[in-house]
Amino acid sequence: MNRRSALQACLAAGASFVASPALGKIAASHTTHELITSTITIDMHSHIPPDATVAAFPIKAGMKQAGLDAICASFPVDVVPRQAEGDWYKVYLDWVQQLKKLAKDSGIREIKSLADLESCHRDRIPGVLQATEGAHFLEGRLERLATAYDGGLRHLQLAHSVQDPISPTGDLQTLTPQFDGLTSFGRSVIAECNRLGIVTDLAHSSGKTLKDALEVSSVPIIFSHTALLSPVGLGAVPTWADNRLPMRLLRPDEAQAIAAAGGVIGVWHIFPTVSAYAAAILDLVNTVGEDHVGIGSDTGIAGAIFNANHRWPGQHNGFLHAVVGELRKQKCPPATIRKVIGQNYCRILRAVEQARDASHAART
């Protein structure tokens, strides 16, 4: 698979169709604008292609249009065929270098801490927080996680759509269970994430893997992109060609378990309209509480493929402006909106950093 094919596969990994282009642009209402500009805003799961350039992927303009201070920028290395040991690690390292170059060339910042994220918001300069979709690049070598942290990794999703043939972390939502949940390597990865200060993301992991992970992790985890397995969540099914969609949604008890452990669940872009997307956010809020829901679009923020700013038919405003405007229409309180669009993820970052610092202090 060449780099262009990998680009297409990356942005198609969690999506199946592109909505019609925006029909134009009108100003968001003052209240919507104020809610966004006065809140640290972040998309917990976004994609940047492995060959992105400023010309083809104008990320700074896209983030400003969306109303996002930051995105968790991810690349699923398992979309690239693996021929030999080391291939996925090289793909990961190449993507990191491309991400750093894109950030530098675009005039945006790399985010390595909550303080960095706060600075992006204060200075009105967008930033990217390095993430991975799947731990395949580790290839069973736990020491690579510390190396990745030194290179800027702050958000690790354990699984994706292809089971790791070398050192799997646990069962996936869409594959037949093989390991009865989290594997011993998966446990080690979560413990190391806790030690280093990396957010653990359980998206794509099975319910049993999730349950095991909640028992292992000493800090809250996230499930970055999904929706509730409910009539509202299943409303996305007609728009989704893949019949595995219900498998990708969280049962209410699973969502409540994440919330009980202090975690946050991001809502996926898959709904046919922004109204349906906002309803899915409120569906989760009503089930797990306003402190445990976030934005995890699983889109891109620029370019031609799955651009969040052109996500829905008739979308006139940037991504977050459209979502917040619709949440307001559906009578979501401003305090709840602020939590969903960024405050909840900031809490997770703070908890992860505090646990890291406590762990380091205990060893010195």
HELIX and SHEET records of a PDB file:
HELIX    1   1 ARG A    3  ALA A   12  1                                  10    
HELIX    2   2 HIS A   30  THR A   37  1                                   8    
HELIX    3   3 ILE A   59  ALA A   66  1                                   8    
HELIX    4   4 VAL A   77  VAL A   79  5                                   3    
HELIX    5   5 ASP A   87  SER A  106  1                                  20    
HELIX    6   6 LEU A  114  ASP A  123  1                                  10    
HELIX    7   7 HIS A  136  LEU A  138  5                                   3    
HELIX    8   8 GLU A  143  ASP A  150  1                                   8    
HELIX    9   9 SER A  184  LEU A  196  1                                  13    
HELIX   10  10 GLY A  207  VAL A  216  1                                  10    
HELIX   11  11 GLY A  233  THR A  239  5                                   7    
HELIX   12  12 LEU A  245  ARG A  248  1                                   4    
HELIX   13  13 PRO A  252  ALA A  260  1                                   9    
HELIX   14  14 VAL A  274  VAL A  288  1                                  15    
HELIX   15  15 GLU A  290  HIS A  292  5                                   3    
HELIX   16  16 ALA A  308  HIS A  310  5                                   3    
HELIX   17  17 PHE A  319  LYS A  329  1                                  11    
HELIX   18  18 PRO A  334  ARG A  338  1                                   5    
HELIX   19  19 LYS A  339  GLN A  343  3                                   5    
HELIX   20  20 ASN A  344  ALA A  362  1                                  19    
SHEET    1   A 5 ARG A 109  ILE A 111  0                                        
SHEET    2   A 5 GLY A 127  GLU A 133  1                                        
SHEET    3   A 5 ALA A  70  SER A  74  1                                        
SHEET    4   A 5 ILE A  42  HIS A  47  1                                        
SHEET    5   A 5 THR A 299  GLY A 300  1                                        
SHEET    1   B 4 ARG A 109  ILE A 111  0                                        
SHEET    2   B 4 GLY A 127  GLU A 133  1                                        
SHEET    3   B 4 HIS A 155  GLN A 157  1                                        
SHEET    4   B 4 VAL A 199  ASP A 201  1                                        
SHEET    1   C 3 ILE A 222  THR A 226  0                                        
SHEET    2   C 3 VAL A 264  VAL A 267  1                                        
SHEET    3   C 3 VAL A 293  ILE A 295  1                                        
END                                                                             
